[in-house]
């Protein structure tokens, strides 16, 4: 297994990712980007309005750079947590 994503969605609402995990030896090889692209396709196919990376810790620089490169905007939800949202997915 290379990696996995944990989350949920409601058709015509939000597609929410709580956690993405990649095996250490598979990081920084494009697998996370590919996984996110496929999940965004699923979000579009069920009519989701937003694609949300929920509860991103502010010092998770690599993840934040990836999300921003895909067009996500951050919203601070607590002192050290942000949600990154891509709209439309």
PDB file of N, CA, C and O in Angstrom:
ATOM      1  N   UNK A   1       0.843  -1.174   0.000  1.00  0.00           N
ATOM      2  CA  UNK A   1       0.000   0.000   0.000  1.00  0.00           C
ATOM      3  C   UNK A   1       0.893   1.244   0.000  1.00  0.00           C
ATOM      4  O   UNK A   1       1.861   1.336   0.755  1.00  0.00           O
ATOM      5  N   UNK A   2       0.545   2.179  -0.852  1.00  0.00           N
ATOM      6  CA  UNK A   2       1.309   3.424  -0.965  1.00  0.00           C
ATOM      7  C   UNK A   2       0.786   4.472   0.003  1.00  0.00           C
ATOM      8  O   UNK A   2       1.571   5.171   0.645  1.00  0.00           O
ATOM      9  N   UNK A   3      -0.526   4.586   0.113  1.00  0.00           N
ATOM     10  CA  UNK A   3      -1.109   5.588   0.981  1.00  0.00           C
ATOM     11  C   UNK A   3      -2.607   5.432   1.072  1.00  0.00           C
ATOM     12  O   UNK A   3      -3.202   4.552   0.449  1.00  0.00           O
ATOM     13  N   UNK A   4      -3.205   6.309   1.866  1.00  0.00           N
ATOM     14  CA  UNK A   4      -4.647   6.273   2.026  1.00  0.00           C
ATOM     15  C   UNK A   4      -5.164   7.636   2.465  1.00  0.00           C
ATOM     16  O   UNK A   4      -4.427   8.464   2.999  1.00  0.00           O
ATOM     17  N   UNK A   5      -6.442   7.837   2.223  1.00  0.00           N
ATOM     18  CA  UNK A   5      -7.104   9.081   2.643  1.00  0.00           C
ATOM     19  C   UNK A   5      -8.305   8.708   3.502  1.00  0.00           C
ATOM     20  O   UNK A   5      -8.955   7.685   3.283  1.00  0.00           O
ATOM     21  N   UNK A   6      -8.581   9.550   4.473  1.00  0.00           N
ATOM     22  CA  UNK A   6      -9.728   9.355   5.353  1.00  0.00           C
ATOM     23  C   UNK A   6     -10.610  10.591   5.247  1.00  0.00           C
ATOM     24  O   UNK A   6     -10.115  11.716   5.317  1.00  0.00           O
ATOM     25  N   UNK A   7     -11.885  10.395   5.083  1.00  0.00           N
ATOM     26  CA  UNK A   7     -12.792  11.528   4.993  1.00  0.00           C
ATOM     27  C   UNK A   7     -14.199  11.084   4.702  1.00  0.00           C
ATOM     28  O   UNK A   7     -14.554   9.926   4.918  1.00  0.00           O
ATOM     29  N   UNK A   8     -14.998  12.002   4.215  1.00  0.00           N
ATOM     30  CA  UNK A   8     -16.406  11.737   3.922  1.00  0.00           C
ATOM     31  C   UNK A   8     -16.909  12.771   2.931  1.00  0.00           C
ATOM     32  O   UNK A   8     -16.255  13.787   2.695  1.00  0.00           O
ATOM     33  N   UNK A   9     -18.070  12.511   2.353  1.00  0.00           N
ATOM     34  CA  UNK A   9     -18.682  13.498   1.472  1.00  0.00           C
ATOM     35  C   UNK A   9     -20.185  13.324   1.457  1.00  0.00           C
ATOM     36  O   UNK A   9     -20.720  12.257   1.761  1.00  0.00           O
ATOM     37  N   UNK A  10     -20.842  14.397   1.096  1.00  0.00           N
ATOM     38  CA  UNK A  10     -22.277  14.405   0.844  1.00  0.00           C
ATOM     39  C   UNK A  10     -22.469  14.948  -0.558  1.00  0.00           C
ATOM     40  O   UNK A  10     -21.972  16.030  -0.870  1.00  0.00           O
ATOM     41  N   UNK A  11     -23.183  14.218  -1.418  1.00  0.00           N
ATOM     42  CA  UNK A  11     -23.434  14.761  -2.759  1.00  0.00           C
ATOM     43  C   UNK A  11     -24.051  16.156  -2.667  1.00  0.00           C
ATOM     44  O   UNK A  11     -24.903  16.417  -1.818  1.00  0.00           O
ATOM     45  N   UNK A  12     -23.609  17.043  -3.550  1.00  0.00           N
ATOM     46  CA  UNK A  12     -24.074  18.431  -3.617  1.00  0.00           C
ATOM     47  C   UNK A  12     -23.728  19.241  -2.377  1.00  0.00           C
ATOM     48  O   UNK A  12     -24.375  20.254  -2.110  1.00  0.00           O
ATOM     49  N   UNK A  13     -22.738  18.828  -1.623  1.00  0.00           N
ATOM     50  CA  UNK A  13     -22.294  19.556  -0.445  1.00  0.00           C
ATOM     51  C   UNK A  13     -20.761  19.580  -0.453  1.00  0.00           C
ATOM     52  O   UNK A  13     -20.160  19.980  -1.451  1.00  0.00           O
ATOM     53  N   UNK A  14     -20.133  19.165   0.624  1.00  0.00           N
ATOM     54  CA  UNK A  14     -18.677  19.198   0.731  1.00  0.00           C
ATOM     55  C   UNK A  14     -18.070  17.805   0.639  1.00  0.00           C
ATOM     56  O   UNK A  14     -18.686  16.817   1.037  1.00  0.00           O
ATOM     57  N   UNK A  15     -16.862  17.744   0.112  1.00  0.00           N
ATOM     58  CA  UNK A  15     -16.031  16.543   0.099  1.00  0.00           C
ATOM     59  C   UNK A  15     -14.912  16.849   1.078  1.00  0.00           C
ATOM     60  O   UNK A  15     -14.077  17.710   0.801  1.00  0.00           O
ATOM     61  N   UNK A  16     -14.874  16.169   2.213  1.00  0.00           N
ATOM     62  CA  UNK A  16     -13.967  16.517   3.309  1.00  0.00           C
ATOM     63  C   UNK A  16     -12.906  15.437   3.499  1.00  0.00           C
ATOM     64  O   UNK A  16     -13.220  14.253   3.622  1.00  0.00           O
ATOM     65  N   UNK A  17     -11.651  15.863   3.520  1.00  0.00           N
ATOM     66  CA  UNK A  17     -10.530  14.978   3.799  1.00  0.00           C
ATOM     67  C   UNK A  17     -10.014  15.327   5.194  1.00  0.00           C
ATOM     68  O   UNK A  17      -9.557  16.445   5.432  1.00  0.00           O
ATOM     69  N   UNK A  18     -10.090  14.364   6.111  1.00  0.00           N
ATOM     70  CA  UNK A  18      -9.578  14.564   7.462  1.00  0.00           C
ATOM     71  C   UNK A  18      -8.089  14.243   7.566  1.00  0.00           C
ATOM     72  O   UNK A  18      -7.368  14.830   8.373  1.00  0.00           O
ATOM     73  N   UNK A  19      -7.639  13.290   6.727  1.00  0.00           N
ATOM     74  CA  UNK A  19      -6.248  12.863   6.839  1.00  0.00           C
ATOM     75  C   UNK A  19      -5.820  12.170   5.550  1.00  0.00           C
ATOM     76  O   UNK A  19      -6.570  11.388   4.966  1.00  0.00           O
ATOM     77  N   UNK A  20      -4.614  12.472   5.128  1.00  0.00           N
ATOM     78  CA  UNK A  20      -3.972  11.750   4.028  1.00  0.00           C
ATOM     79  C   UNK A  20      -2.669  11.193   4.578  1.00  0.00           C
ATOM     80  O   UNK A  20      -1.871  11.915   5.175  1.00  0.00           O
ATOM     81  N   UNK A  21      -2.466   9.902   4.370  1.00  0.00           N
ATOM     82  CA  UNK A  21      -1.253   9.250   4.841  1.00  0.00           C
ATOM     83  C   UNK A  21      -0.543   8.604   3.649  1.00  0.00           C
ATOM     84  O   UNK A  21      -1.156   7.902   2.844  1.00  0.00           O
ATOM     85  N   UNK A  22       0.746   8.856   3.560  1.00  0.00           N
ATOM     86  CA  UNK A  22       1.564   8.235   2.518  1.00  0.00           C
ATOM     87  C   UNK A  22       2.702   7.494   3.202  1.00  0.00           C
ATOM     88  O   UNK A  22       3.298   7.994   4.156  1.00  0.00           O
ATOM     89  N   UNK A  23       2.999   6.302   2.708  1.00  0.00           N
ATOM     90  CA  UNK A  23       4.135   5.538   3.196  1.00  0.00           C
ATOM     91  C   UNK A  23       5.401   6.381   3.026  1.00  0.00           C
ATOM     92  O   UNK A  23       5.568   7.045   2.003  1.00  0.00           O
ATOM     93  N   UNK A  24       6.282   6.359   4.007  1.00  0.00           N
ATOM     94  CA  UNK A  24       7.482   7.190   3.987  1.00  0.00           C
ATOM     95  C   UNK A  24       8.297   7.088   2.714  1.00  0.00           C
ATOM     96  O   UNK A  24       8.773   8.099   2.200  1.00  0.00           O
ATOM     97  N   UNK A  25       8.461   5.897   2.208  1.00  0.00           N
ATOM     98  CA  UNK A  25       9.304   5.739   1.006  1.00  0.00           C
ATOM     99  C   UNK A  25       8.605   6.195  -0.263  1.00  0.00           C
ATOM    100  O   UNK A  25       9.235   6.281  -1.317  1.00  0.00           O
ATOM    101  N   UNK A  26       7.306   6.489  -0.178  1.00  0.00           N
ATOM    102  CA  UNK A  26       6.562   6.941  -1.352  1.00  0.00           C
ATOM    103  C   UNK A  26       6.260   8.438  -1.331  1.00  0.00           C
ATOM    104  O   UNK A  26       5.601   8.948  -2.237  1.00  0.00           O
ATOM    105  N   UNK A  27       6.726   9.133  -0.326  1.00  0.00           N
ATOM    106  CA  UNK A  27       6.503  10.579  -0.244  1.00  0.00           C
ATOM    107  C   UNK A  27       7.361  11.309  -1.258  1.00  0.00           C
ATOM    108  O   UNK A  27       8.427  10.840  -1.656  1.00  0.00           O
ATOM    109  N   UNK A  28       6.866  12.478  -1.667  1.00  0.00           N
ATOM    110  CA  UNK A  28       7.578  13.365  -2.599  1.00  0.00           C
ATOM    111  C   UNK A  28       7.840  12.712  -3.958  1.00  0.00           C
ATOM    112  O   UNK A  28       8.843  12.994  -4.614  1.00  0.00           O
ATOM    113  N   UNK A  29       6.926  11.842  -4.364  1.00  0.00           N
ATOM    114  CA  UNK A  29       7.035  11.184  -5.668  1.00  0.00           C
ATOM    115  C   UNK A  29       5.785  11.405  -6.523  1.00  0.00           C
ATOM    116  O   UNK A  29       5.637  10.800  -7.585  1.00  0.00           O
ATOM    117  N   UNK A  30       4.890  12.273  -6.053  1.00  0.00           N
ATOM    118  CA  UNK A  30       3.691  12.571  -6.824  1.00  0.00           C
ATOM    119  C   UNK A  30       2.488  11.709  -6.508  1.00  0.00           C
ATOM    120  O   UNK A  30       1.408  11.926  -7.058  1.00  0.00           O
ATOM    121  N   UNK A  31       2.658  10.733  -5.629  1.00  0.00           N
ATOM    122  CA  UNK A  31       1.540   9.846  -5.313  1.00  0.00           C
ATOM    123  C   UNK A  31       0.421  10.576  -4.563  1.00  0.00           C
ATOM    124  O   UNK A  31      -0.759  10.336  -4.821  1.00  0.00           O
ATOM    125  N   UNK A  32       0.788  11.455  -3.648  1.00  0.00           N
ATOM    126  CA  UNK A  32      -0.221  12.229  -2.921  1.00  0.00           C
ATOM    127  C   UNK A  32      -1.011  13.121  -3.860  1.00  0.00           C
ATOM    128  O   UNK A  32      -2.232  13.225  -3.747  1.00  0.00           O
ATOM    129  N   UNK A  33      -0.319  13.760  -4.781  1.00  0.00           N
ATOM    130  CA  UNK A  33      -0.992  14.609  -5.774  1.00  0.00           C
ATOM    131  C   UNK A  33      -1.950  13.792  -6.623  1.00  0.00           C
ATOM    132  O   UNK A  33      -3.065  14.230  -6.906  1.00  0.00           O
ATOM    133  N   UNK A  34      -1.513  12.599  -7.030  1.00  0.00           N
ATOM    134  CA  UNK A  34      -2.372  11.723  -7.841  1.00  0.00           C
ATOM    135  C   UNK A  34      -3.611  11.304  -7.052  1.00  0.00           C
ATOM    136  O   UNK A  34      -4.720  11.299  -7.586  1.00  0.00           O
ATOM    137  N   UNK A  35      -3.419  10.956  -5.791  1.00  0.00           N
ATOM    138  CA  UNK A  35      -4.543  10.572  -4.944  1.00  0.00           C
ATOM    139  C   UNK A  35      -5.547  11.715  -4.825  1.00  0.00           C
ATOM    140  O   UNK A  35      -6.754  11.507  -4.952  1.00  0.00           O
ATOM    141  N   UNK A  36      -5.046  12.908  -4.584  1.00  0.00           N
ATOM    142  CA  UNK A  36      -5.927  14.074  -4.451  1.00  0.00           C
ATOM    143  C   UNK A  36      -6.649  14.354  -5.761  1.00  0.00           C
ATOM    144  O   UNK A  36      -7.841  14.662  -5.743  1.00  0.00           O
ATOM    145  N   UNK A  37      -5.967  14.257  -6.893  1.00  0.00           N
ATOM    146  CA  UNK A  37      -6.622  14.469  -8.195  1.00  0.00           C
ATOM    147  C   UNK A  37      -7.780  13.492  -8.392  1.00  0.00           C
ATOM    148  O   UNK A  37      -8.849  13.887  -8.856  1.00  0.00           O
ATOM    149  N   UNK A  38      -7.577  12.232  -8.046  1.00  0.00           N
ATOM    150  CA  UNK A  38      -8.640  11.232  -8.191  1.00  0.00           C
ATOM    151  C   UNK A  38      -9.806  11.524  -7.243  1.00  0.00           C
ATOM    152  O   UNK A  38     -10.967  11.375  -7.623  1.00  0.00           O
ATOM    153  N   UNK A  39      -9.503  11.931  -6.035  1.00  0.00           N
ATOM    154  CA  UNK A  39     -10.565  12.270  -5.085  1.00  0.00           C
ATOM    155  C   UNK A  39     -11.345  13.500  -5.546  1.00  0.00           C
ATOM    156  O   UNK A  39     -12.560  13.573  -5.366  1.00  0.00           O
ATOM    157  N   UNK A  40     -10.645  14.462  -6.138  1.00  0.00           N
ATOM    158  CA  UNK A  40     -11.341  15.649  -6.670  1.00  0.00           C
ATOM    159  C   UNK A  40     -12.269  15.263  -7.822  1.00  0.00           C
ATOM    160  O   UNK A  40     -13.358  15.822  -7.951  1.00  0.00           O
ATOM    161  N   UNK A  41     -11.850  14.317  -8.655  1.00  0.00           N
ATOM    162  CA  UNK A  41     -12.729  13.828  -9.719  1.00  0.00           C
ATOM    163  C   UNK A  41     -13.997  13.220  -9.128  1.00  0.00           C
ATOM    164  O   UNK A  41     -15.097  13.446  -9.633  1.00  0.00           O
ATOM    165  N   UNK A  42     -13.835  12.449  -8.057  1.00  0.00           N
ATOM    166  CA  UNK A  42     -14.997  11.858  -7.380  1.00  0.00           C
ATOM    167  C   UNK A  42     -15.897  12.960  -6.841  1.00  0.00           C
ATOM    168  O   UNK A  42     -17.118  12.891  -6.982  1.00  0.00           O
ATOM    169  N   UNK A  43     -15.304  13.972  -6.228  1.00  0.00           N
ATOM    170  CA  UNK A  43     -16.081  15.093  -5.689  1.00  0.00           C
ATOM    171  C   UNK A  43     -16.883  15.779  -6.789  1.00  0.00           C
ATOM    172  O   UNK A  43     -18.051  16.118  -6.596  1.00  0.00           O
ATOM    173  N   UNK A  44     -16.255  15.981  -7.933  1.00  0.00           N
ATOM    174  CA  UNK A  44     -16.956  16.613  -9.058  1.00  0.00           C
ATOM    175  C   UNK A  44     -18.082  15.727  -9.561  1.00  0.00           C
ATOM    176  O   UNK A  44     -19.159  16.222  -9.895  1.00  0.00           O
ATOM    177  N   UNK A  45     -17.846  14.423  -9.617  1.00  0.00           N
ATOM    178  CA  UNK A  45     -18.849  13.506 -10.175  1.00  0.00           C
ATOM    179  C   UNK A  45     -20.109  13.410  -9.322  1.00  0.00           C
ATOM    180  O   UNK A  45     -21.174  13.059  -9.830  1.00  0.00           O
ATOM    181  N   UNK A  46     -19.999  13.716  -8.034  1.00  0.00           N
ATOM    182  CA  UNK A  46     -21.182  13.666  -7.162  1.00  0.00           C
ATOM    183  C   UNK A  46     -21.702  15.064  -6.836  1.00  0.00           C
ATOM    184  O   UNK A  46     -22.563  15.222  -5.970  1.00  0.00           O
ATOM    185  N   UNK A  47     -21.184  16.071  -7.524  1.00  0.00           N
ATOM    186  CA  UNK A  47     -21.706  17.424  -7.399  1.00  0.00           C
ATOM    187  C   UNK A  47     -21.293  18.185  -6.163  1.00  0.00           C
ATOM    188  O   UNK A  47     -21.979  19.124  -5.759  1.00  0.00           O
ATOM    189  N   UNK A  48     -20.171  17.797  -5.544  1.00  0.00           N
ATOM    190  CA  UNK A  48     -19.725  18.523  -4.357  1.00  0.00           C
ATOM    191  C   UNK A  48     -19.332  19.948  -4.729  1.00  0.00           C
ATOM    192  O   UNK A  48     -18.793  20.194  -5.808  1.00  0.00           O
ATOM    193  N   UNK A  49     -19.604  20.868  -3.837  1.00  0.00           N
ATOM    194  CA  UNK A  49     -19.328  22.283  -4.060  1.00  0.00           C
ATOM    195  C   UNK A  49     -17.922  22.688  -3.619  1.00  0.00           C
ATOM    196  O   UNK A  49     -17.333  23.608  -4.187  1.00  0.00           O
ATOM    197  N   UNK A  50     -17.389  22.007  -2.615  1.00  0.00           N
ATOM    198  CA  UNK A  50     -16.073  22.325  -2.063  1.00  0.00           C
ATOM    199  C   UNK A  50     -15.307  21.042  -1.792  1.00  0.00           C
ATOM    200  O   UNK A  50     -15.895  20.005  -1.483  1.00  0.00           O
ATOM    201  N   UNK A  51     -13.993  21.124  -1.911  1.00  0.00           N
ATOM    202  CA  UNK A  51     -13.089  20.042  -1.538  1.00  0.00           C
ATOM    203  C   UNK A  51     -12.294  20.582  -0.363  1.00  0.00           C
ATOM    204  O   UNK A  51     -11.562  21.560  -0.515  1.00  0.00           O
ATOM    205  N   UNK A  52     -12.420  19.966   0.808  1.00  0.00           N
ATOM    206  CA  UNK A  52     -11.881  20.531   2.043  1.00  0.00           C
ATOM    207  C   UNK A  52     -10.848  19.596   2.685  1.00  0.00           C
ATOM    208  O   UNK A  52     -11.129  18.428   2.951  1.00  0.00           O
ATOM    209  N   UNK A  53      -9.652  20.137   2.924  1.00  0.00           N
ATOM    210  CA  UNK A  53      -8.652  19.451   3.734  1.00  0.00           C
ATOM    211  C   UNK A  53      -8.856  20.004   5.147  1.00  0.00           C
ATOM    212  O   UNK A  53      -8.524  21.160   5.412  1.00  0.00           O
ATOM    213  N   UNK A  54      -9.387  19.203   6.037  1.00  0.00           N
ATOM    214  CA  UNK A  54      -9.797  19.710   7.348  1.00  0.00           C
ATOM    215  C   UNK A  54      -8.736  19.458   8.420  1.00  0.00           C
ATOM    216  O   UNK A  54      -8.125  18.391   8.479  1.00  0.00           O
ATOM    217  N   UNK A  55      -8.538  20.468   9.260  1.00  0.00           N
ATOM    218  CA  UNK A  55      -7.676  20.340  10.421  1.00  0.00           C
ATOM    219  C   UNK A  55      -6.197  20.205  10.109  1.00  0.00           C
ATOM    220  O   UNK A  55      -5.512  19.360  10.685  1.00  0.00           O
ATOM    221  N   UNK A  56      -5.699  21.035   9.197  1.00  0.00           N
ATOM    222  CA  UNK A  56      -4.279  20.996   8.818  1.00  0.00           C
ATOM    223  C   UNK A  56      -3.482  21.802   9.851  1.00  0.00           C
ATOM    224  O   UNK A  56      -3.771  22.975  10.091  1.00  0.00           O
ATOM    225  N   UNK A  57      -2.491  21.169  10.450  1.00  0.00           N
ATOM    226  CA  UNK A  57      -1.654  21.837  11.450  1.00  0.00           C
ATOM    227  C   UNK A  57      -0.776  22.878  10.749  1.00  0.00           C
ATOM    228  O   UNK A  57      -0.205  22.614   9.691  1.00  0.00           O
ATOM    229  N   UNK A  58      -0.682  24.046  11.349  1.00  0.00           N
ATOM    230  CA  UNK A  58      -0.014  25.185  10.708  1.00  0.00           C
ATOM    231  C   UNK A  58       1.452  24.943  10.375  1.00  0.00           C
ATOM    232  O   UNK A  58       1.986  25.627   9.501  1.00  0.00           O
ATOM    233  N   UNK A  59       2.124  24.006  11.028  1.00  0.00           N
ATOM    234  CA  UNK A  59       3.540  23.751  10.719  1.00  0.00           C
ATOM    235  C   UNK A  59       3.730  22.603   9.721  1.00  0.00           C
ATOM    236  O   UNK A  59       4.861  22.176   9.487  1.00  0.00           O
ATOM    237  N   UNK A  60       2.650  22.101   9.135  1.00  0.00           N
ATOM    238  CA  UNK A  60       2.743  21.040   8.128  1.00  0.00           C
ATOM    239  C   UNK A  60       2.993  21.683   6.759  1.00  0.00           C
ATOM    240  O   UNK A  60       2.129  21.673   5.882  1.00  0.00           O
ATOM    241  N   UNK A  61       4.188  22.238   6.601  1.00  0.00           N
ATOM    242  CA  UNK A  61       4.539  23.064   5.455  1.00  0.00           C
ATOM    243  C   UNK A  61       4.418  22.314   4.134  1.00  0.00           C
ATOM    244  O   UNK A  61       3.902  22.866   3.162  1.00  0.00           O
ATOM    245  N   UNK A  62       4.876  21.086   4.081  1.00  0.00           N
ATOM    246  CA  UNK A  62       4.825  20.326   2.821  1.00  0.00           C
ATOM    247  C   UNK A  62       3.394  20.111   2.357  1.00  0.00           C
ATOM    248  O   UNK A  62       3.095  20.268   1.174  1.00  0.00           O
ATOM    249  N   UNK A  63       2.513  19.757   3.274  1.00  0.00           N
ATOM    250  CA  UNK A  63       1.112  19.554   2.904  1.00  0.00           C
ATOM    251  C   UNK A  63       0.478  20.869   2.467  1.00  0.00           C
ATOM    252  O   UNK A  63      -0.242  20.906   1.470  1.00  0.00           O
ATOM    253  N   UNK A  64       0.735  21.934   3.194  1.00  0.00           N
ATOM    254  CA  UNK A  64       0.153  23.238   2.869  1.00  0.00           C
ATOM    255  C   UNK A  64       0.621  23.698   1.489  1.00  0.00           C
ATOM    256  O   UNK A  64      -0.181  24.213   0.709  1.00  0.00           O
ATOM    257  N   UNK A  65       1.881  23.526   1.180  1.00  0.00           N
ATOM    258  CA  UNK A  65       2.391  23.893  -0.147  1.00  0.00           C
ATOM    259  C   UNK A  65       1.684  23.095  -1.240  1.00  0.00           C
ATOM    260  O   UNK A  65       1.342  23.641  -2.289  1.00  0.00           O
ATOM    261  N   UNK A  66       1.467  21.803  -0.993  1.00  0.00           N
ATOM    262  CA  UNK A  66       0.761  20.969  -1.963  1.00  0.00           C
ATOM    263  C   UNK A  66      -0.664  21.458  -2.160  1.00  0.00           C
ATOM    264  O   UNK A  66      -1.112  21.618  -3.295  1.00  0.00           O
ATOM    265  N   UNK A  67      -1.376  21.695  -1.074  1.00  0.00           N
ATOM    266  CA  UNK A  67      -2.776  22.136  -1.171  1.00  0.00           C
ATOM    267  C   UNK A  67      -2.878  23.479  -1.895  1.00  0.00           C
ATOM    268  O   UNK A  67      -3.750  23.673  -2.743  1.00  0.00           O
ATOM    269  N   UNK A  68      -1.981  24.400  -1.552  1.00  0.00           N
ATOM    270  CA  UNK A  68      -1.991  25.705  -2.216  1.00  0.00           C
ATOM    271  C   UNK A  68      -1.670  25.578  -3.705  1.00  0.00           C
ATOM    272  O   UNK A  68      -2.238  26.299  -4.526  1.00  0.00           O
ATOM    273  N   UNK A  69      -0.766  24.669  -4.055  1.00  0.00           N
ATOM    274  CA  UNK A  69      -0.419  24.484  -5.463  1.00  0.00           C
ATOM    275  C   UNK A  69      -1.611  23.974  -6.272  1.00  0.00           C
ATOM    276  O   UNK A  69      -1.645  24.111  -7.495  1.00  0.00           O
ATOM    277  N   UNK A  70      -2.583  23.386  -5.580  1.00  0.00           N
ATOM    278  CA  UNK A  70      -3.789  22.880  -6.229  1.00  0.00           C
ATOM    279  C   UNK A  70      -4.935  23.893  -6.179  1.00  0.00           C
ATOM    280  O   UNK A  70      -6.061  23.594  -6.575  1.00  0.00           O
ATOM    281  N   UNK A  71      -4.627  25.097  -5.685  1.00  0.00           N
ATOM    282  CA  UNK A  71      -5.622  26.158  -5.670  1.00  0.00           C
ATOM    283  C   UNK A  71      -6.391  26.322  -4.376  1.00  0.00           C
ATOM    284  O   UNK A  71      -7.389  27.041  -4.340  1.00  0.00           O
ATOM    285  N   UNK A  72      -5.947  25.671  -3.311  1.00  0.00           N
ATOM    286  CA  UNK A  72      -6.647  25.756  -2.028  1.00  0.00           C
ATOM    287  C   UNK A  72      -6.332  27.064  -1.307  1.00  0.00           C
ATOM    288  O   UNK A  72      -5.225  27.595  -1.394  1.00  0.00           O
ATOM    289  N   UNK A  73      -7.329  27.562  -0.600  1.00  0.00           N
ATOM    290  CA  UNK A  73      -7.185  28.736   0.261  1.00  0.00           C
ATOM    291  C   UNK A  73      -7.376  28.296   1.697  1.00  0.00           C
ATOM    292  O   UNK A  73      -8.244  27.475   1.995  1.00  0.00           O
ATOM    293  N   UNK A  74      -6.553  28.853   2.598  1.00  0.00           N
ATOM    294  CA  UNK A  74      -6.628  28.474   4.004  1.00  0.00           C
ATOM    295  C   UNK A  74      -7.549  29.355   4.809  1.00  0.00           C
ATOM    296  O   UNK A  74      -7.621  30.567   4.607  1.00  0.00           O
ATOM    297  N   UNK A  75      -8.260  28.713   5.736  1.00  0.00           N
ATOM    298  CA  UNK A  75      -9.121  29.414   6.688  1.00  0.00           C
ATOM    299  C   UNK A  75      -8.728  28.934   8.083  1.00  0.00           C
ATOM    300  O   UNK A  75      -8.778  27.738   8.368  1.00  0.00           O
ATOM    301  N   UNK A  76      -8.336  29.866   8.949  1.00  0.00           N
ATOM    302  CA  UNK A  76      -7.934  29.491  10.299  1.00  0.00           C
ATOM    303  C   UNK A  76      -9.161  29.099  11.103  1.00  0.00           C
ATOM    304  O   UNK A  76     -10.138  29.845  11.164  1.00  0.00           O
ATOM    305  N   UNK A  77      -9.107  27.906  11.727  1.00  0.00           N
ATOM    306  CA  UNK A  77     -10.243  27.421  12.520  1.00  0.00           C
ATOM    307  C   UNK A  77      -9.925  27.347  14.007  1.00  0.00           C
ATOM    308  O   UNK A  77     -10.835  27.247  14.830  1.00  0.00           O
ATOM    309  N   UNK A  78      -8.644  27.395  14.359  1.00  0.00           N
ATOM    310  CA  UNK A  78      -8.220  27.479  15.750  1.00  0.00           C
ATOM    311  C   UNK A  78      -6.789  28.010  15.756  1.00  0.00           C
ATOM    312  O   UNK A  78      -6.255  28.364  14.705  1.00  0.00           O
ATOM    313  N   UNK A  79      -6.174  28.066  16.924  1.00  0.00           N
ATOM    314  CA  UNK A  79      -4.848  28.678  17.032  1.00  0.00           C
ATOM    315  C   UNK A  79      -3.832  28.069  16.067  1.00  0.00           C
ATOM    316  O   UNK A  79      -3.039  28.798  15.472  1.00  0.00           O
ATOM    317  N   UNK A  80      -3.842  26.741  15.901  1.00  0.00           N
ATOM    318  CA  UNK A  80      -2.831  26.080  15.072  1.00  0.00           C
ATOM    319  C   UNK A  80      -3.419  25.235  13.945  1.00  0.00           C
ATOM    320  O   UNK A  80      -2.685  24.514  13.269  1.00  0.00           O
ATOM    321  N   UNK A  81      -4.721  25.314  13.734  1.00  0.00           N
ATOM    322  CA  UNK A  81      -5.356  24.494  12.698  1.00  0.00           C
ATOM    323  C   UNK A  81      -6.019  25.345  11.631  1.00  0.00           C
ATOM    324  O   UNK A  81      -6.602  26.394  11.906  1.00  0.00           O
ATOM    325  N   UNK A  82      -5.909  24.856  10.403  1.00  0.00           N
ATOM    326  CA  UNK A  82      -6.523  25.516   9.254  1.00  0.00           C
ATOM    327  C   UNK A  82      -7.302  24.489   8.448  1.00  0.00           C
ATOM    328  O   UNK A  82      -6.962  23.306   8.435  1.00  0.00           O
ATOM    329  N   UNK A  83      -8.328  24.941   7.789  1.00  0.00           N
ATOM    330  CA  UNK A  83      -8.984  24.168   6.751  1.00  0.00           C
ATOM    331  C   UNK A  83      -8.537  24.770   5.419  1.00  0.00           C
ATOM    332  O   UNK A  83      -8.529  25.990   5.253  1.00  0.00           O
ATOM    333  N   UNK A  84      -8.169  23.913   4.482  1.00  0.00           N
ATOM    334  CA  UNK A  84      -7.805  24.369   3.132  1.00  0.00           C
ATOM    335  C   UNK A  84      -8.890  23.926   2.178  1.00  0.00           C
ATOM    336  O   UNK A  84      -9.225  22.743   2.109  1.00  0.00           O
ATOM    337  N   UNK A  85      -9.440  24.880   1.438  1.00  0.00           N
ATOM    338  CA  UNK A  85     -10.629  24.636   0.626  1.00  0.00           C
ATOM    339  C   UNK A  85     -10.341  24.938  -0.837  1.00  0.00           C
ATOM    340  O   UNK A  85      -9.769  25.971  -1.182  1.00  0.00           O
ATOM    341  N   UNK A  86     -10.757  23.999  -1.688  1.00  0.00           N
ATOM    342  CA  UNK A  86     -10.712  24.203  -3.131  1.00  0.00           C
ATOM    343  C   UNK A  86     -12.159  24.276  -3.597  1.00  0.00           C
ATOM    344  O   UNK A  86     -12.924  23.328  -3.426  1.00  0.00           O
ATOM    345  N   UNK A  87     -12.522  25.393  -4.178  1.00  0.00           N
ATOM    346  CA  UNK A  87     -13.901  25.580  -4.639  1.00  0.00           C
ATOM    347  C   UNK A  87     -13.880  26.216  -6.010  1.00  0.00           C
ATOM    348  O   UNK A  87     -13.322  27.302  -6.166  1.00  0.00           O
ATOM    349  N   UNK A  88     -14.470  25.578  -7.017  1.00  0.00           N
ATOM    350  CA  UNK A  88     -15.087  24.248  -7.012  1.00  0.00           C
ATOM    351  C   UNK A  88     -14.009  23.157  -6.924  1.00  0.00           C
ATOM    352  O   UNK A  88     -12.824  23.394  -7.156  1.00  0.00           O
ATOM    353  N   UNK A  89     -14.480  21.954  -6.579  1.00  0.00           N
ATOM    354  CA  UNK A  89     -13.500  20.878  -6.338  1.00  0.00           C
ATOM    355  C   UNK A  89     -12.707  20.551  -7.587  1.00  0.00           C
ATOM    356  O   UNK A  89     -11.845  19.673  -7.559  1.00  0.00           O
TER     357      UNK A  89
END
